[in-house]
Amino acid sequence: MQIIQPHYHGIARTAQDYERMAMSGVVAVGEPAFWAGFDRLYPETFIDYFRQISEFEPTRAAQYGIRHFCWVAVNPKEAENPELSRAVLERMPEFFEKPTVLGVGETGLHKSTGSECEIMEAQVELAIRHDQLLLVHTPHLQDKVRGTTRILEILKGMPVDPDKVWIDHVEEHTIRQAKDAGYWVGFTLYPITKCSPQRAVDLLETYGLERTLVNSSADWGPSDPFTLQHCILDFRRRGHSLQEAIEVFHNNPARYLGQNPKFDLKPIRVETIEEDRPGVAGC
Amino acid sequence: MLTAKQVLDEYFLDARCMLLEIAATLDRHDAACRREGADAQAADPRLGKVYQSLGILANPGAGPNRAEQLLNLFSDPVD
């Protein structure tokens, strides 16, 4: 089946990932800007990173027939340096003009500090001003509940269109408040520290298939892009139809990301073709 | 050999993950029982084994051989 992987960090992965993803039906990926594993010192380093994901990475993916889209932002960890962050934010609008840039992301919170909140608000304002989609990272592990609550408070106080906001990395204890507020939610499938493929299917069964984006992130840490396919397998093994799987793993990303006209993959439907087969009836 | 702190540094997140999977499995079973009616829950002795094993794990004084106790719990009786 055709799959859209909405959150994937291609710069941290090998070409073999693209090859295997293509062989398993992935037709497009979205690459948010994220933390490189160390704190960068210069705004120019971010600018080169944005060039890498908006200019170079699409060419790597294209070798395997995969469409590559991206997002630009200062991630929550590096938002701890507001001066650096402000300098990067000044340059972000030029990337909104690039043909594969879909919006601002990942912004959000990590430890929910004052600086993080300030830079998240600045990035939400930037997204609103430039009519961009907004991808919001919620914190890890013990920080998730507090950080998600703070994120939703910040968003509630700003004139955002909930349709354009994707609250990512939700789990059982944070999905309800994000969905009730009208946002899109994302399940990130990690081997240990986030959601498992089986728990993601539970969440789909409990909260419905709508406004949900399932992704495997896949970065430089312990992660695996094929947790997404594992989730699809578990979803199908529980008896959900192929069309329902397409709704979740292809059409939902197409609907959400397609709010930016640069993302031109459309929702699809499985149809059986009734063909006349002369000569077979008498066999 | 690891120190006590190193054991938690190394394996706490693994344990957290496995406990979450158990919790989600029990939630999944409860949801299925609600869909199917009350009889489904009473019928299967495997669920009792799961809760018995969780009782062993919930007891800090269960001893140094919790894995062995669980394996015996999940084993057929020896004639």
Interface residues (C-beta under 8 A of the other chain):
Chain A: L141 E172 I192 T193 S196 Q198 R199 D202 E205 T206
Chain B: L13 D14 C17 L20 E21 A24 T25 D27 R28 A31
